[in-house]
């Protein structure tokens, strides 16, 4: 027969397991209710929030969302900061400051900090902890703390279909073309042509594609086969369980 101490330990263990299940179940409920969409905007009033788009809960810092647009079927991860202007409550003029296209995915913990203009095209995906900003403090006065010096703003553009790796930093004035890959941890400034791979700090083009030469330098492996030969789009949708057709603009 187990003694009283053994029975008490077992009871505590069962209670802890039950409490753990309850906490996780409650947190999933909170995440679902707290997620922001155009059907459930919570306290936020975005200039545009497309159908099927969701901002996961908990959110990061989101303010002046009246100057932020996000297209349809985009996914914004947990604790992502998207802000326009220096402080909440500013009047930033008639035009949006931060624009995200349709089908974008922003990884958890990322920051998109716009003061003049940040534009992401359609289907731009980022890894976690990416930092995109169109402003930086100047350093002209050696007597004044850098954080108090007047900032310099330059528009940022990221072309449709681009992939931004984990921990990358996109600096003011960066203009990335279509289908650009930014390697993890890179720091990008200036212009990057279409169909390029950039890496490093500062980032440099390490691979590019042209119609005449293809990829240079060439890849060392064959491209993956996306799905078995002969599989129709309807078969694939049934297999995956969700609609893979691109979103349509209204």
C-alpha positions in Angstrom: 0.0 0.0 0.0 1.4 3.4 -0.9 2.0 5.7 2.0 0.4 9.2 2.4 3.5 11.0 1.1 3.4 9.0 -2.2 -0.4 9.6 -2.6 0.1 13.3 -2.0 2.9 13.5 -4.5 0.8 11.7 -7.1 -2.1 14.0 -6.5 0.1 17.1 -6.9 1.5 15.7 -10.1 -2.0 15.1 -11.5 -3.1 18.5 -10.5 -0.1 20.2 -12.1 -0.7 18.3 -15.4 -4.4 19.3 -15.3 -3.4 22.9 -14.6 -0.9 22.9 -17.5 -3.5 21.6 -19.9 -5.9 24.3 -18.7 -3.4 27.1 -19.1 -2.4 26.0 -22.6 -6.0 25.6 -23.6 -6.8 29.1 -22.2 -3.8 30.6 -24.0 -4.9 29.2 -27.3 -8.4 30.7 -26.7 -6.8 34.1 -25.9 -4.6 33.9 -29.0 -7.7 33.2 -31.2 -9.8 35.9 -29.7 -6.9 38.5 -29.6 -5.9 38.0 -33.3 -6.6 41.0 -35.4 -8.4 40.8 -38.7 -10.9 42.9 -40.6 -13.7 40.9 -39.0 -12.1 41.3 -35.6 -10.2 44.6 -35.6 -10.1 45.0 -31.8 -8.9 48.6 -31.0 -7.1 49.0 -34.4 -8.3 51.0 -37.3 -6.0 50.3 -40.3 -6.3 52.3 -43.5 -6.7 48.9 -45.2 -6.8 45.4 -43.8 -7.5 42.8 -46.5 -9.8 39.8 -46.5 -8.1 36.8 -44.9 -5.3 38.8 -43.3 -4.5 38.1 -39.7 -2.2 39.7 -37.1 -1.3 37.1 -34.5 -1.7 37.8 -30.8 0.1 39.1 -28.9 0.9 42.0 -31.2 4.0 44.1 -30.9 3.8 47.9 -31.0 1.2 49.0 -33.5 0.4 52.7 -33.7 -0.9 55.2 -36.2 -2.4 52.3 -38.1 -4.6 54.8 -40.0 -1.5 55.2 -42.2 -0.8 51.5 -42.6 -2.3 49.2 -45.3 -2.0 45.4 -45.4 -3.4 43.5 -48.4 -5.4 40.3 -48.4 -4.3 36.9 -47.2 -1.3 38.1 -45.3 0.0 36.6 -42.1 1.7 38.8 -39.4 3.4 36.8 -36.7 3.4 37.3 -33.0 5.0 40.3 -31.4 5.5 42.1 -34.8 5.9 45.8 -34.5 4.3 47.9 -37.4 4.4 51.6 -36.8 4.0 54.8 -38.7 5.6 58.0 -37.4 7.6 58.8 -34.3 4.7 58.8 -31.8 1.1 57.7 -31.6 -1.5 60.3 -32.4 0.3 62.1 -35.2 -1.2 63.5 -38.4 0.9 62.0 -41.1 -0.9 63.4 -44.1 -3.2 62.0 -46.8 -1.1 59.0 -48.0 -0.2 55.7 -46.3 3.3 55.5 -44.8 3.6 51.7 -44.5 2.2 49.5 -47.3 2.2 45.7 -47.3 0.9 43.8 -50.3 -1.3 40.7 -50.5 0.0 37.3 -49.5 2.8 38.7 -47.3 4.2 36.8 -44.3 6.1 38.6 -41.6 8.0 36.5 -39.1 7.5 36.8 -35.3 9.4 39.5 -33.5 10.0 41.6 -36.7 9.9 45.4 -36.9 8.6 47.5 -39.7 9.1 51.1 -38.6 8.0 53.7 -41.2 8.3 57.5 -41.0 8.2 58.5 -44.7 7.4 55.4 -46.9 7.9 51.7 -46.7 6.4 49.5 -49.4 6.4 45.7 -49.6 5.0 44.2 -52.7 2.8 41.1 -52.9 4.0 37.7 -51.5 7.0 39.2 -49.6 8.0 36.7 -46.8 10.3 37.3 -43.9 11.9 35.2 -41.3 11.7 36.1 -37.6 13.3 39.2 -36.1 13.7 41.2 -39.4 14.1 44.9 -39.0 12.9 47.2 -41.8 13.1 51.0 -41.4 13.2 54.1 -43.6 14.8 56.3 -41.0 18.2 56.7 -39.2 19.6 59.3 -36.9 22.2 61.6 -38.5 25.7 62.2 -36.9 26.7 65.6 -38.0 27.0 67.2 -34.5 29.8 65.5 -32.5 28.6 67.3 -29.3 25.0 66.2 -29.4 23.9 62.7 -28.4 23.2 60.7 -31.5 19.7 59.8 -30.4 18.8 63.5 -30.2 20.0 64.4 -33.7 17.5 65.0 -36.4 16.8 61.8 -38.4 17.2 61.2 -42.1 14.3 59.5 -43.9 14.6 57.7 -47.3 11.8 55.5 -48.8 12.2 51.7 -48.7 10.8 49.4 -51.4 10.9 45.6 -51.4 9.7 44.0 -54.6 7.0 41.3 -54.9 8.0 37.7 -54.3 11.1 38.5 -52.2 12.3 36.5 -49.2 14.1 38.3 -46.3 16.0 35.9 -44.0 16.1 35.8 -40.3 17.7 38.7 -38.5 18.2 40.8 -41.7 18.2 44.6 -41.5 16.8 46.7 -44.4 18.1 50.3 -44.1 16.7 53.6 -45.3 16.9 54.1 -49.1 17.0 50.3 -49.9 15.2 49.4 -53.1 14.9 45.6 -53.7 13.7 44.3 -57.0 11.3 41.4 -57.5 12.1 37.9 -56.2 15.2 38.9 -54.3 16.6 36.7 -51.5 18.3 38.4 -48.6 20.4 36.0 -46.6 20.0 35.7 -42.8 21.8 38.4 -40.8 22.4 40.6 -43.8 22.4 44.4 -43.7 20.9 45.9 -46.9 21.2 49.4 -48.3 21.0 50.8 -51.9 19.5 49.1 -54.9 19.3 45.3 -55.5 18.3 44.1 -59.0 15.5 41.6 -59.7 16.2 37.9 -59.2 19.3 38.4 -57.0 20.6 36.8 -53.9 22.4 39.1 -51.5 24.4 38.4 -48.3 26.7 40.0 -45.8 27.0 43.3 -43.9 26.9 45.4 -46.0 25.0 43.0 -48.3 26.5 42.2 -51.7 25.0 40.3 -54.7 26.3 36.7 -54.5 24.1 35.1 -57.1 21.9 36.5 -59.9 19.8 35.4 -62.9 19.6 36.5 -66.5 17.6 35.1 -69.4 20.9 34.5 -71.3 23.1 33.0 -68.7 20.6 31.7 -66.1 21.8 31.5 -62.6 25.4 32.7 -62.0 27.1 31.1 -60.3 25.1 28.0 -61.1 23.3 26.0 -58.4 25.0 22.8 -57.2 21.8 20.9 -57.0 18.7 20.2 -59.1 15.5 22.2 -58.4 13.0 20.4 -56.2 10.0 18.8 -57.7 7.0 20.7 -56.3 4.5 17.8 -56.7 4.2 14.5 -58.6 3.8 14.6 -62.3 0.2 14.6 -63.5 -1.2 15.9 -60.2 -3.8 18.5 -61.0 -4.4 21.8 -59.1 -7.7 20.3 -57.8 -5.9 17.2 -56.6 -3.3 19.3 -54.8 -5.9 21.5 -53.1 -7.6 18.4 -51.9 -4.4 16.9 -50.6 -3.2 20.1 -48.8 -6.7 21.0 -47.6 -6.7 24.7 -48.4 -7.0 26.9 -51.5 -3.7 27.6 -53.2 -5.0 30.0 -55.7 -3.5 33.5 -55.5 -5.8 36.1 -53.8 -7.9 38.3 -56.2 -8.0 42.1 -55.8 -11.3 43.7 -55.2 
